[in-house]
Amino acid sequence: MPIFLDVHKVPFKQDHLKELVDLPLDEFGVRHVNLMYNKENGVCFCLLDAPDHEAVVKHHDKVNIQCEWIVEVDLAKDNFSTIKK
């Protein structure tokens, strides 16, 4: 499945962000691979396993998050063996 990277403001507390990375696939086929965030600047980068760009948009729309950008990426190091399926 393609991997996407997006950026947006952090609407959640740090503990909630850590919980998100352990959630199973959602109804749009999106799963968090990892989240990177900067608490001081209130910015979050989501690395997502998703079927397509539109699924990533729907995933964020569901919780009223507006992404500044979303881009499909390739990983230099394949770490899929560590992703919970």
PyMOL Python script that loads the backbone (N, CA, C, O; Angstrom):
from pymol import cmd

cmd.read_pdbstr("""\
ATOM      1  N   MET A   1       0.856  -1.174   0.000  1.00  0.00           N
ATOM      2  CA  MET A   1       0.000   0.000   0.000  1.00  0.00           C
ATOM      3  C   MET A   1       0.903   1.238   0.000  1.00  0.00           C
ATOM      4  O   MET A   1       1.976   1.211   0.603  1.00  0.00           O
ATOM      5  N   PRO A   2       0.498   2.298  -0.651  1.00  0.00           N
ATOM      6  CA  PRO A   2       1.291   3.536  -0.664  1.00  0.00           C
ATOM      7  C   PRO A   2       1.448   4.143   0.729  1.00  0.00           C
ATOM      8  O   PRO A   2       0.632   3.917   1.622  1.00  0.00           O
ATOM      9  N   ILE A   3       2.514   4.912   0.887  1.00  0.00           N
ATOM     10  CA  ILE A   3       2.793   5.635   2.135  1.00  0.00           C
ATOM     11  C   ILE A   3       2.676   7.128   1.841  1.00  0.00           C
ATOM     12  O   ILE A   3       3.169   7.609   0.821  1.00  0.00           O
ATOM     13  N   PHE A   4       2.020   7.852   2.741  1.00  0.00           N
ATOM     14  CA  PHE A   4       1.820   9.291   2.583  1.00  0.00           C
ATOM     15  C   PHE A   4       2.364  10.021   3.796  1.00  0.00           C
ATOM     16  O   PHE A   4       2.329   9.508   4.914  1.00  0.00           O
ATOM     17  N   LEU A   5       2.865  11.222   3.563  1.00  0.00           N
ATOM     18  CA  LEU A   5       3.318  12.113   4.619  1.00  0.00           C
ATOM     19  C   LEU A   5       2.475  13.371   4.540  1.00  0.00           C
ATOM     20  O   LEU A   5       2.289  13.937   3.463  1.00  0.00           O
ATOM     21  N   ASP A   6       1.962  13.808   5.689  1.00  0.00           N
ATOM     22  CA  ASP A   6       1.197  15.057   5.703  1.00  0.00           C
ATOM     23  C   ASP A   6       1.643  15.907   6.874  1.00  0.00           C
ATOM     24  O   ASP A   6       2.321  15.432   7.785  1.00  0.00           O
ATOM     25  N   VAL A   7       1.257  17.160   6.838  1.00  0.00           N
ATOM     26  CA  VAL A   7       1.558  18.072   7.936  1.00  0.00           C
ATOM     27  C   VAL A   7       0.312  18.895   8.248  1.00  0.00           C
ATOM     28  O   VAL A   7      -0.436  19.302   7.359  1.00  0.00           O
ATOM     29  N   HIS A   8       0.122  19.121   9.540  1.00  0.00           N
ATOM     30  CA  HIS A   8      -1.006  19.937  10.000  1.00  0.00           C
ATOM     31  C   HIS A   8      -0.760  20.367  11.431  1.00  0.00           C
ATOM     32  O   HIS A   8       0.174  19.892  12.075  1.00  0.00           O
ATOM     33  N   LYS A   9      -1.583  21.253  11.924  1.00  0.00           N
ATOM     34  CA  LYS A   9      -1.512  21.680  13.321  1.00  0.00           C
ATOM     35  C   LYS A   9      -1.883  20.503  14.221  1.00  0.00           C
ATOM     36  O   LYS A   9      -2.685  19.654  13.832  1.00  0.00           O
ATOM     37  N   VAL A  10      -1.308  20.447  15.412  1.00  0.00           N
ATOM     38  CA  VAL A  10      -1.599  19.373  16.363  1.00  0.00           C
ATOM     39  C   VAL A  10      -2.858  19.735  17.144  1.00  0.00           C
ATOM     40  O   VAL A  10      -2.839  20.651  17.967  1.00  0.00           O
ATOM     41  N   PRO A  11      -3.958  19.013  16.886  1.00  0.00           N
ATOM     42  CA  PRO A  11      -5.194  19.324  17.610  1.00  0.00           C
ATOM     43  C   PRO A  11      -5.361  18.490  18.883  1.00  0.00           C
ATOM     44  O   PRO A  11      -6.338  18.657  19.612  1.00  0.00           O
ATOM     45  N   PHE A  12      -4.402  17.586  19.150  1.00  0.00           N
ATOM     46  CA  PHE A  12      -4.531  16.656  20.269  1.00  0.00           C
ATOM     47  C   PHE A  12      -3.382  16.818  21.251  1.00  0.00           C
ATOM     48  O   PHE A  12      -2.364  17.439  20.947  1.00  0.00           O
ATOM     49  N   LYS A  13      -3.566  16.250  22.429  1.00  0.00           N
ATOM     50  CA  LYS A  13      -2.493  16.214  23.423  1.00  0.00           C
ATOM     51  C   LYS A  13      -1.491  15.120  23.050  1.00  0.00           C
ATOM     52  O   LYS A  13      -1.823  14.195  22.309  1.00  0.00           O
ATOM     53  N   GLN A  14      -0.284  15.229  23.557  1.00  0.00           N
ATOM     54  CA  GLN A  14       0.799  14.306  23.250  1.00  0.00           C
ATOM     55  C   GLN A  14       0.412  12.846  23.522  1.00  0.00           C
ATOM     56  O   GLN A  14       0.729  11.971  22.718  1.00  0.00           O
ATOM     57  N   ASP A  15      -0.255  12.577  24.623  1.00  0.00           N
ATOM     58  CA  ASP A  15      -0.656  11.200  24.949  1.00  0.00           C
ATOM     59  C   ASP A  15      -1.595  10.632  23.895  1.00  0.00           C
ATOM     60  O   ASP A  15      -1.495   9.456  23.544  1.00  0.00           O
ATOM     61  N   HIS A  16      -2.500  11.453  23.392  1.00  0.00           N
ATOM     62  CA  HIS A  16      -3.433  10.988  22.367  1.00  0.00           C
ATOM     63  C   HIS A  16      -2.697  10.671  21.058  1.00  0.00           C
ATOM     64  O   HIS A  16      -3.038   9.705  20.375  1.00  0.00           O
ATOM     65  N   LEU A  17      -1.706  11.468  20.715  1.00  0.00           N
ATOM     66  CA  LEU A  17      -0.926  11.203  19.507  1.00  0.00           C
ATOM     67  C   LEU A  17      -0.239   9.849  19.604  1.00  0.00           C
ATOM     68  O   LEU A  17      -0.180   9.112  18.620  1.00  0.00           O
ATOM     69  N   LYS A  18       0.282   9.516  20.780  1.00  0.00           N
ATOM     70  CA  LYS A  18       0.946   8.226  20.967  1.00  0.00           C
ATOM     71  C   LYS A  18      -0.042   7.070  20.841  1.00  0.00           C
ATOM     72  O   LYS A  18       0.333   5.992  20.381  1.00  0.00           O
ATOM     73  N   GLU A  19      -1.283   7.273  21.237  1.00  0.00           N
ATOM     74  CA  GLU A  19      -2.312   6.241  21.092  1.00  0.00           C
ATOM     75  C   GLU A  19      -2.674   6.024  19.619  1.00  0.00           C
ATOM     76  O   GLU A  19      -2.966   4.900  19.210  1.00  0.00           O
ATOM     77  N   LEU A  20      -2.654   7.084  18.835  1.00  0.00           N
ATOM     78  CA  LEU A  20      -3.049   6.993  17.429  1.00  0.00           C
ATOM     79  C   LEU A  20      -2.186   6.026  16.634  1.00  0.00           C
ATOM     80  O   LEU A  20      -2.686   5.357  15.730  1.00  0.00           O
ATOM     81  N   VAL A  21      -0.900   5.941  16.952  1.00  0.00           N
ATOM     82  CA  VAL A  21      -0.005   5.075  16.175  1.00  0.00           C
ATOM     83  C   VAL A  21      -0.285   3.590  16.399  1.00  0.00           C
ATOM     84  O   VAL A  21       0.209   2.752  15.645  1.00  0.00           O
ATOM     85  N   ASP A  22      -1.058   3.256  17.411  1.00  0.00           N
ATOM     86  CA  ASP A  22      -1.383   1.853  17.684  1.00  0.00           C
ATOM     87  C   ASP A  22      -2.772   1.446  17.197  1.00  0.00           C
ATOM     88  O   ASP A  22      -3.184   0.302  17.387  1.00  0.00           O
ATOM     89  N   LEU A  23      -3.487   2.363  16.579  1.00  0.00           N
ATOM     90  CA  LEU A  23      -4.831   2.045  16.107  1.00  0.00           C
ATOM     91  C   LEU A  23      -4.794   1.178  14.851  1.00  0.00           C
ATOM     92  O   LEU A  23      -3.869   1.295  14.047  1.00  0.00           O
ATOM     93  N   PRO A  24      -5.794   0.308  14.675  1.00  0.00           N
ATOM     94  CA  PRO A  24      -5.869  -0.495  13.452  1.00  0.00           C
ATOM     95  C   PRO A  24      -6.327   0.357  12.275  1.00  0.00           C
ATOM     96  O   PRO A  24      -6.625   1.542  12.424  1.00  0.00           O
ATOM     97  N   LEU A  25      -6.376  -0.265  11.112  1.00  0.00           N
ATOM     98  CA  LEU A  25      -6.881   0.388   9.902  1.00  0.00           C
ATOM     99  C   LEU A  25      -8.235   1.030  10.178  1.00  0.00           C
ATOM    100  O   LEU A  25      -9.078   0.422  10.839  1.00  0.00           O
ATOM    101  N   ASP A  26      -8.460   2.250   9.684  1.00  0.00           N
ATOM    102  CA  ASP A  26      -9.771   2.881   9.854  1.00  0.00           C
ATOM    103  C   ASP A  26     -10.682   2.526   8.676  1.00  0.00           C
ATOM    104  O   ASP A  26     -10.306   1.743   7.804  1.00  0.00           O
ATOM    105  N   GLU A  27     -11.875   3.107   8.660  1.00  0.00           N
ATOM    106  CA  GLU A  27     -12.849   2.784   7.616  1.00  0.00           C
ATOM    107  C   GLU A  27     -12.436   3.249   6.222  1.00  0.00           C
ATOM    108  O   GLU A  27     -13.051   2.852   5.232  1.00  0.00           O
ATOM    109  N   PHE A  28     -11.402   4.086   6.134  1.00  0.00           N
ATOM    110  CA  PHE A  28     -10.900   4.558   4.840  1.00  0.00           C
ATOM    111  C   PHE A  28      -9.677   3.762   4.382  1.00  0.00           C
ATOM    112  O   PHE A  28      -9.114   4.032   3.321  1.00  0.00           O
ATOM    113  N   GLY A  29      -9.266   2.770   5.201  1.00  0.00           N
ATOM    114  CA  GLY A  29      -8.099   1.964   4.875  1.00  0.00           C
ATOM    115  C   GLY A  29      -6.796   2.623   5.260  1.00  0.00           C
ATOM    116  O   GLY A  29      -5.748   2.296   4.703  1.00  0.00           O
ATOM    117  N   VAL A  30      -6.843   3.565   6.220  1.00  0.00           N
ATOM    118  CA  VAL A  30      -5.666   4.338   6.638  1.00  0.00           C
ATOM    119  C   VAL A  30      -5.175   3.838   7.996  1.00  0.00           C
ATOM    120  O   VAL A  30      -5.960   3.593   8.912  1.00  0.00           O
ATOM    121  N   ARG A  31      -3.850   3.694   8.096  1.00  0.00           N
ATOM    122  CA  ARG A  31      -3.217   3.308   9.353  1.00  0.00           C
ATOM    123  C   ARG A  31      -2.006   4.212   9.568  1.00  0.00           C
ATOM    124  O   ARG A  31      -1.283   4.519   8.620  1.00  0.00           O
ATOM    125  N   HIS A  32      -1.786   4.634  10.801  1.00  0.00           N
ATOM    126  CA  HIS A  32      -0.604   5.437  11.137  1.00  0.00           C
ATOM    127  C   HIS A  32       0.626   4.538  11.170  1.00  0.00           C
ATOM    128  O   HIS A  32       0.643   3.524  11.869  1.00  0.00           O
ATOM    129  N   VAL A  33       1.635   4.906  10.426  1.00  0.00           N
ATOM    130  CA  VAL A  33       2.929   4.238  10.501  1.00  0.00           C
ATOM    131  C   VAL A  33       3.712   4.867  11.647  1.00  0.00           C
ATOM    132  O   VAL A  33       4.322   4.172  12.461  1.00  0.00           O
ATOM    133  N   ASN A  34       3.683   6.196  11.693  1.00  0.00           N
ATOM    134  CA  ASN A  34       4.318   6.941  12.776  1.00  0.00           C
ATOM    135  C   ASN A  34       3.842   8.380  12.739  1.00  0.00           C
ATOM    136  O   ASN A  34       3.331   8.852  11.724  1.00  0.00           O
ATOM    137  N   LEU A  35       4.013   9.067  13.846  1.00  0.00           N
ATOM    138  CA  LEU A  35       3.696  10.491  13.951  1.00  0.00           C
ATOM    139  C   LEU A  35       4.925  11.202  14.488  1.00  0.00           C
ATOM    140  O   LEU A  35       5.556  10.733  15.436  1.00  0.00           O
ATOM    141  N   MET A  36       5.262  12.321  13.890  1.00  0.00           N
ATOM    142  CA  MET A  36       6.325  13.170  14.383  1.00  0.00           C
ATOM    143  C   MET A  36       5.676  14.516  14.696  1.00  0.00           C
ATOM    144  O   MET A  36       4.883  15.022  13.901  1.00  0.00           O
ATOM    145  N   TYR A  37       6.002  15.086  15.823  1.00  0.00           N
ATOM    146  CA  TYR A  37       5.362  16.346  16.178  1.00  0.00           C
ATOM    147  C   TYR A  37       6.329  17.245  16.923  1.00  0.00           C
ATOM    148  O   TYR A  37       7.302  16.798  17.529  1.00  0.00           O
ATOM    149  N   ASN A  38       6.019  18.530  16.851  1.00  0.00           N
ATOM    150  CA  ASN A  38       6.776  19.530  17.581  1.00  0.00           C
ATOM    151  C   ASN A  38       5.783  20.249  18.480  1.00  0.00           C
ATOM    152  O   ASN A  38       4.995  21.078  18.025  1.00  0.00           O
ATOM    153  N   LYS A  39       5.834  19.920  19.750  1.00  0.00           N
ATOM    154  CA  LYS A  39       4.892  20.472  20.725  1.00  0.00           C
ATOM    155  C   LYS A  39       4.987  21.993  20.802  1.00  0.00           C
ATOM    156  O   LYS A  39       3.971  22.681  20.889  1.00  0.00           O
ATOM    157  N   GLU A  40       6.205  22.508  20.769  1.00  0.00           N
ATOM    158  CA  GLU A  40       6.433  23.949  20.885  1.00  0.00           C
ATOM    159  C   GLU A  40       5.760  24.732  19.757  1.00  0.00           C
ATOM    160  O   GLU A  40       5.191  25.799  19.987  1.00  0.00           O
ATOM    161  N   ASN A  41       5.829  24.195  18.537  1.00  0.00           N
ATOM    162  CA  ASN A  41       5.239  24.871  17.378  1.00  0.00           C
ATOM    163  C   ASN A  41       3.849  24.370  17.025  1.00  0.00           C
ATOM    164  O   ASN A  41       3.202  24.921  16.135  1.00  0.00           O
ATOM    165  N   GLY A  42       3.379  23.326  17.714  1.00  0.00           N
ATOM    166  CA  GLY A  42       2.042  22.792  17.469  1.00  0.00           C
ATOM    167  C   GLY A  42       1.868  22.197  16.087  1.00  0.00           C
ATOM    168  O   GLY A  42       0.814  22.348  15.468  1.00  0.00           O
ATOM    169  N   VAL A  43       2.922  21.505  15.588  1.00  0.00           N
ATOM    170  CA  VAL A  43       2.894  20.938  14.246  1.00  0.00           C
ATOM    171  C   VAL A  43       3.037  19.425  14.326  1.00  0.00           C
ATOM    172  O   VAL A  43       3.820  18.907  15.123  1.00  0.00           O
ATOM    173  N   CYS A  44       2.277  18.722  13.497  1.00  0.00           N
ATOM    174  CA  CYS A  44       2.322  17.270  13.453  1.00  0.00           C
ATOM    175  C   CYS A  44       2.570  16.805  12.020  1.00  0.00           C
ATOM    176  O   CYS A  44       1.970  17.322  11.078  1.00  0.00           O
ATOM    177  N   PHE A  45       3.455  15.829  11.868  1.00  0.00           N
ATOM    178  CA  PHE A  45       3.697  15.170  10.594  1.00  0.00           C
ATOM    179  C   PHE A  45       3.200  13.740  10.741  1.00  0.00           C
ATOM    180  O   PHE A  45       3.650  13.021  11.633  1.00  0.00           O
ATOM    181  N   CYS A  46       2.287  13.320   9.888  1.00  0.00           N
ATOM    182  CA  CYS A  46       1.756  11.958   9.926  1.00  0.00           C
ATOM    183  C   CYS A  46       2.369  11.155   8.794  1.00  0.00           C
ATOM    184  O   CYS A  46       2.375  11.598   7.645  1.00  0.00           O
ATOM    185  N   LEU A  47       2.881   9.983   9.112  1.00  0.00           N
ATOM    186  CA  LEU A  47       3.319   9.028   8.115  1.00  0.00           C
ATOM    187  C   LEU A  47       2.247   7.952   8.103  1.00  0.00           C
ATOM    188  O   LEU A  47       2.055   7.239   9.088  1.00  0.00           O
ATOM    189  N   LEU A  48       1.548   7.843   6.979  1.00  0.00           N
ATOM    190  CA  LEU A  48       0.350   6.998   6.905  1.00  0.00           C
ATOM    191  C   LEU A  48       0.456   5.951   5.814  1.00  0.00           C
ATOM    192  O   LEU A  48       0.974   6.210   4.728  1.00  0.00           O
ATOM    193  N   ASP A  49      -0.044   4.769   6.121  1.00  0.00           N
ATOM    194  CA  ASP A  49      -0.231   3.694   5.161  1.00  0.00           C
ATOM    195  C   ASP A  49      -1.671   3.863   4.684  1.00  0.00           C
ATOM    196  O   ASP A  49      -2.599   3.744   5.483  1.00  0.00           O
ATOM    197  N   ALA A  50      -1.873   4.139   3.391  1.00  0.00           N
ATOM    198  CA  ALA A  50      -3.219   4.439   2.892  1.00  0.00           C
ATOM    199  C   ALA A  50      -3.361   4.007   1.435  1.00  0.00           C
ATOM    200  O   ALA A  50      -2.373   3.963   0.702  1.00  0.00           O
ATOM    201  N   PRO A  51      -4.577   3.690   1.015  1.00  0.00           N
ATOM    202  CA  PRO A  51      -4.768   3.259  -0.372  1.00  0.00           C
ATOM    203  C   PRO A  51      -4.529   4.369  -1.399  1.00  0.00           C
ATOM    204  O   PRO A  51      -4.078   4.104  -2.513  1.00  0.00           O
ATOM    205  N   ASP A  52      -4.835   5.617  -1.016  1.00  0.00           N
ATOM    206  CA  ASP A  52      -4.658   6.727  -1.953  1.00  0.00           C
ATOM    207  C   ASP A  52      -4.766   8.063  -1.211  1.00  0.00           C
ATOM    208  O   ASP A  52      -5.078   8.114  -0.021  1.00  0.00           O
ATOM    209  N   HIS A  53      -4.499   9.136  -1.949  1.00  0.00           N
ATOM    210  CA  HIS A  53      -4.528  10.495  -1.402  1.00  0.00           C
ATOM    211  C   HIS A  53      -5.900  10.825  -0.813  1.00  0.00           C
ATOM    212  O   HIS A  53      -5.995  11.414   0.264  1.00  0.00           O
ATOM    213  N   GLU A  54      -6.943  10.449  -1.512  1.00  0.00           N
ATOM    214  CA  GLU A  54      -8.306  10.767  -1.067  1.00  0.00           C
ATOM    215  C   GLU A  54      -8.621  10.123   0.282  1.00  0.00           C
ATOM    216  O   GLU A  54      -9.314  10.723   1.103  1.00  0.00           O
ATOM    217  N   ALA A  55      -8.125   8.922   0.518  1.00  0.00           N
ATOM    218  CA  ALA A  55      -8.342   8.257   1.809  1.00  0.00           C
ATOM    219  C   ALA A  55      -7.678   9.045   2.942  1.00  0.00           C
ATOM    220  O   ALA A  55      -8.226   9.132   4.041  1.00  0.00           O
ATOM    221  N   VAL A  56      -6.513   9.613   2.680  1.00  0.00           N
ATOM    222  CA  VAL A  56      -5.819  10.424   3.682  1.00  0.00           C
ATOM    223  C   VAL A  56      -6.640  11.679   3.992  1.00  0.00           C
ATOM    224  O   VAL A  56      -6.769  12.068   5.153  1.00  0.00           O
ATOM    225  N   VAL A  57      -7.187  12.300   2.967  1.00  0.00           N
ATOM    226  CA  VAL A  57      -8.039  13.484   3.156  1.00  0.00           C
ATOM    227  C   VAL A  57      -9.256  13.120   4.010  1.00  0.00           C
ATOM    228  O   VAL A  57      -9.570  13.825   4.968  1.00  0.00           O
ATOM    229  N   LYS A  58      -9.934  12.036   3.673  1.00  0.00           N
ATOM    230  CA  LYS A  58     -11.120  11.606   4.430  1.00  0.00           C
ATOM    231  C   LYS A  58     -10.762  11.268   5.874  1.00  0.00           C
ATOM    232  O   LYS A  58     -11.519  11.580   6.793  1.00  0.00           O
ATOM    233  N   HIS A  59      -9.619  10.634   6.072  1.00  0.00           N
ATOM    234  CA  HIS A  59      -9.135  10.286   7.414  1.00  0.00           C
ATOM    235  C   HIS A  59      -9.031  11.531   8.291  1.00  0.00           C
ATOM    236  O   HIS A  59      -9.433  11.508   9.454  1.00  0.00           O
ATOM    237  N   HIS A  60      -8.496  12.608   7.741  1.00  0.00           N
ATOM    238  CA  HIS A  60      -8.343  13.853   8.497  1.00  0.00           C
ATOM    239  C   HIS A  60      -9.658  14.637   8.580  1.00  0.00           C
ATOM    240  O   HIS A  60      -9.955  15.240   9.611  1.00  0.00           O
ATOM    241  N   ASP A  61     -10.435  14.630   7.510  1.00  0.00           N
ATOM    242  CA  ASP A  61     -11.726  15.326   7.520  1.00  0.00           C
ATOM    243  C   ASP A  61     -12.638  14.803   8.627  1.00  0.00           C
ATOM    244  O   ASP A  61     -13.400  15.563   9.225  1.00  0.00           O
ATOM    245  N   LYS A  62     -12.553  13.502   8.894  1.00  0.00           N
ATOM    246  CA  LYS A  62     -13.409  12.882   9.916  1.00  0.00           C
ATOM    247  C   LYS A  62     -13.247  13.552  11.274  1.00  0.00           C
ATOM    248  O   LYS A  62     -14.199  13.619  12.052  1.00  0.00           O
ATOM    249  N   VAL A  63     -12.041  14.050  11.564  1.00  0.00           N
ATOM    250  CA  VAL A  63     -11.790  14.711  12.853  1.00  0.00           C
ATOM    251  C   VAL A  63     -11.517  16.207  12.675  1.00  0.00           C
ATOM    252  O   VAL A  63     -10.884  16.844  13.518  1.00  0.00           O
ATOM    253  N   ASN A  64     -12.004  16.744  11.571  1.00  0.00           N
ATOM    254  CA  ASN A  64     -11.912  18.183  11.289  1.00  0.00           C
ATOM    255  C   ASN A  64     -10.487  18.734  11.299  1.00  0.00           C
ATOM    256  O   ASN A  64     -10.229  19.804  11.852  1.00  0.00           O
ATOM    257  N   ILE A  65      -9.574  17.996  10.687  1.00  0.00           N
ATOM    258  CA  ILE A  65      -8.191  18.454  10.567  1.00  0.00           C
ATOM    259  C   ILE A  65      -7.919  18.832   9.114  1.00  0.00           C
ATOM    260  O   ILE A  65      -8.163  18.046   8.199  1.00  0.00           O
ATOM    261  N   GLN A  66      -7.419  20.028   8.921  1.00  0.00           N
ATOM    262  CA  GLN A  66      -7.048  20.524   7.594  1.00  0.00           C
ATOM    263  C   GLN A  66      -5.544  20.371   7.418  1.00  0.00           C
ATOM    264  O   GLN A  66      -4.770  21.031   8.110  1.00  0.00           O
ATOM    265  N   CYS A  67      -5.123  19.508   6.500  1.00  0.00           N
ATOM    266  CA  CYS A  67      -3.697  19.322   6.229  1.00  0.00           C
ATOM    267  C   CYS A  67      -3.174  20.477   5.381  1.00  0.00           C
ATOM    268  O   CYS A  67      -3.853  20.955   4.471  1.00  0.00           O
ATOM    269  N   GLU A  68      -1.964  20.914   5.692  1.00  0.00           N
ATOM    270  CA  GLU A  68      -1.310  21.934   4.871  1.00  0.00           C
ATOM    271  C   GLU A  68      -0.852  21.317   3.557  1.00  0.00           C
ATOM    272  O   GLU A  68      -0.926  21.954   2.507  1.00  0.00           O
ATOM    273  N   TRP A  69      -0.377  20.071   3.617  1.00  0.00           N
ATOM    274  CA  TRP A  69      -0.041  19.325   2.418  1.00  0.00           C
ATOM    275  C   TRP A  69      -0.011  17.840   2.712  1.00  0.00           C
ATOM    276  O   TRP A  69       0.177  17.410   3.850  1.00  0.00           O
ATOM    277  N   ILE A  70      -0.205  17.057   1.638  1.00  0.00           N
ATOM    278  CA  ILE A  70      -0.167  15.596   1.683  1.00  0.00           C
ATOM    279  C   ILE A  70       0.626  15.162   0.461  1.00  0.00           C
ATOM    280  O   ILE A  70       0.360  15.620  -0.651  1.00  0.00           O
ATOM    281  N   VAL A  71       1.606  14.275   0.665  1.00  0.00           N
ATOM    282  CA  VAL A  71       2.421  13.821  -0.457  1.00  0.00           C
ATOM    283  C   VAL A  71       2.707  12.331  -0.297  1.00  0.00           C
ATOM    284  O   VAL A  71       2.965  11.854   0.808  1.00  0.00           O
ATOM    285  N   GLU A  72       2.659  11.599  -1.415  1.00  0.00           N
ATOM    286  CA  GLU A  72       3.043  10.190  -1.398  1.00  0.00           C
ATOM    287  C   GLU A  72       4.565  10.119  -1.344  1.00  0.00           C
ATOM    288  O   GLU A  72       5.253  10.869  -2.037  1.00  0.00           O
ATOM    289  N   VAL A  73       5.089   9.214  -0.516  1.00  0.00           N
ATOM    290  CA  VAL A  73       6.537   9.097  -0.336  1.00  0.00           C
ATOM    291  C   VAL A  73       6.981   7.639  -0.449  1.00  0.00           C
ATOM    292  O   VAL A  73       6.180   6.713  -0.321  1.00  0.00           O
ATOM    293  N   ASP A  74       8.272   7.465  -0.691  1.00  0.00           N
ATOM    294  CA  ASP A  74       8.920   6.159  -0.629  1.00  0.00           C
ATOM    295  C   ASP A  74       9.821   6.172   0.596  1.00  0.00           C
ATOM    296  O   ASP A  74      10.371   7.210   0.964  1.00  0.00           O
ATOM    297  N   LEU A  75       9.964   5.018   1.220  1.00  0.00           N
ATOM    298  CA  LEU A  75      10.813   4.909   2.386  1.00  0.00           C
ATOM    299  C   LEU A  75      12.203   4.435   1.986  1.00  0.00           C
ATOM    300  O   LEU A  75      12.338   3.511   1.183  1.00  0.00           O
ATOM    301  N   ALA A  76      13.228   5.057   2.536  1.00  0.00           N
ATOM    302  CA  ALA A  76      14.593   4.629   2.281  1.00  0.00           C
ATOM    303  C   ALA A  76      14.869   3.307   2.990  1.00  0.00           C
ATOM    304  O   ALA A  76      15.644   2.481   2.508  1.00  0.00           O
ATOM    305  N   LYS A  77      14.228   3.121   4.134  1.00  0.00           N
ATOM    306  CA  LYS A  77      14.372   1.882   4.895  1.00  0.00           C
ATOM    307  C   LYS A  77      12.987   1.280   5.064  1.00  0.00           C
ATOM    308  O   LYS A  77      12.097   1.907   5.638  1.00  0.00           O
ATOM    309  N   ASP A  78      12.810   0.079   4.571  1.00  0.00           N
ATOM    310  CA  ASP A  78      11.516  -0.594   4.663  1.00  0.00           C
ATOM    311  C   ASP A  78      11.347  -1.162   6.066  1.00  0.00           C
ATOM    312  O   ASP A  78      12.020  -2.122   6.442  1.00  0.00           O
ATOM    313  N   ASN A  79      10.443  -0.562   6.837  1.00  0.00           N
ATOM    314  CA  ASN A  79      10.209  -1.020   8.204  1.00  0.00           C
ATOM    315  C   ASN A  79       8.821  -1.633   8.369  1.00  0.00           C
ATOM    316  O   ASN A  79       8.286  -1.641   9.478  1.00  0.00           O
ATOM    317  N   PHE A  80       8.231  -2.142   7.303  1.00  0.00           N
ATOM    318  CA  PHE A  80       6.888  -2.687   7.389  1.00  0.00           C
ATOM    319  C   PHE A  80       6.786  -3.888   8.299  1.00  0.00           C
ATOM    320  O   PHE A  80       5.701  -4.178   8.803  1.00  0.00           O
ATOM    321  N   SER A  81       7.867  -4.591   8.528  1.00  0.00           N
ATOM    322  CA  SER A  81       7.807  -5.751   9.406  1.00  0.00           C
ATOM    323  C   SER A  81       7.479  -5.342  10.839  1.00  0.00           C
ATOM    324  O   SER A  81       7.057  -6.180  11.635  1.00  0.00           O
ATOM    325  N   THR A  82       7.667  -4.069  11.178  1.00  0.00           N
ATOM    326  CA  THR A  82       7.388  -3.600  12.533  1.00  0.00           C
ATOM    327  C   THR A  82       6.008  -2.983  12.661  1.00  0.00           C
ATOM    328  O   THR A  82       5.587  -2.632  13.763  1.00  0.00           O
ATOM    329  N   ILE A  83       5.291  -2.845  11.540  1.00  0.00           N
ATOM    330  CA  ILE A  83       3.949  -2.250  11.570  1.00  0.00           C
ATOM    331  C   ILE A  83       2.941  -3.322  11.973  1.00  0.00           C
ATOM    332  O   ILE A  83       2.926  -4.415  11.406  1.00  0.00           O
ATOM    333  N   LYS A  84       2.103  -3.002  12.950  1.00  0.00           N
ATOM    334  CA  LYS A  84       1.077  -3.934  13.379  1.00  0.00           C
ATOM    335  C   LYS A  84       0.002  -4.022  12.315  1.00  0.00           C
ATOM    336  O   LYS A  84      -0.538  -2.999  11.894  1.00  0.00           O
ATOM    337  N   LYS A  85      -0.311  -5.203  11.883  1.00  0.00           N
ATOM    338  CA  LYS A  85      -1.340  -5.410  10.857  1.00  0.00           C
ATOM    339  C   LYS A  85      -2.634  -5.840  11.506  1.00  0.00           C
ATOM    340  O   LYS A  85      -3.627  -6.066  10.814  1.00  0.00           O
TER     341      LYS A  85
END
""", "prot")
cmd.dss("prot")
cmd.show_as("cartoon", "prot")
cmd.util.cbc("prot")
cmd.orient("prot")
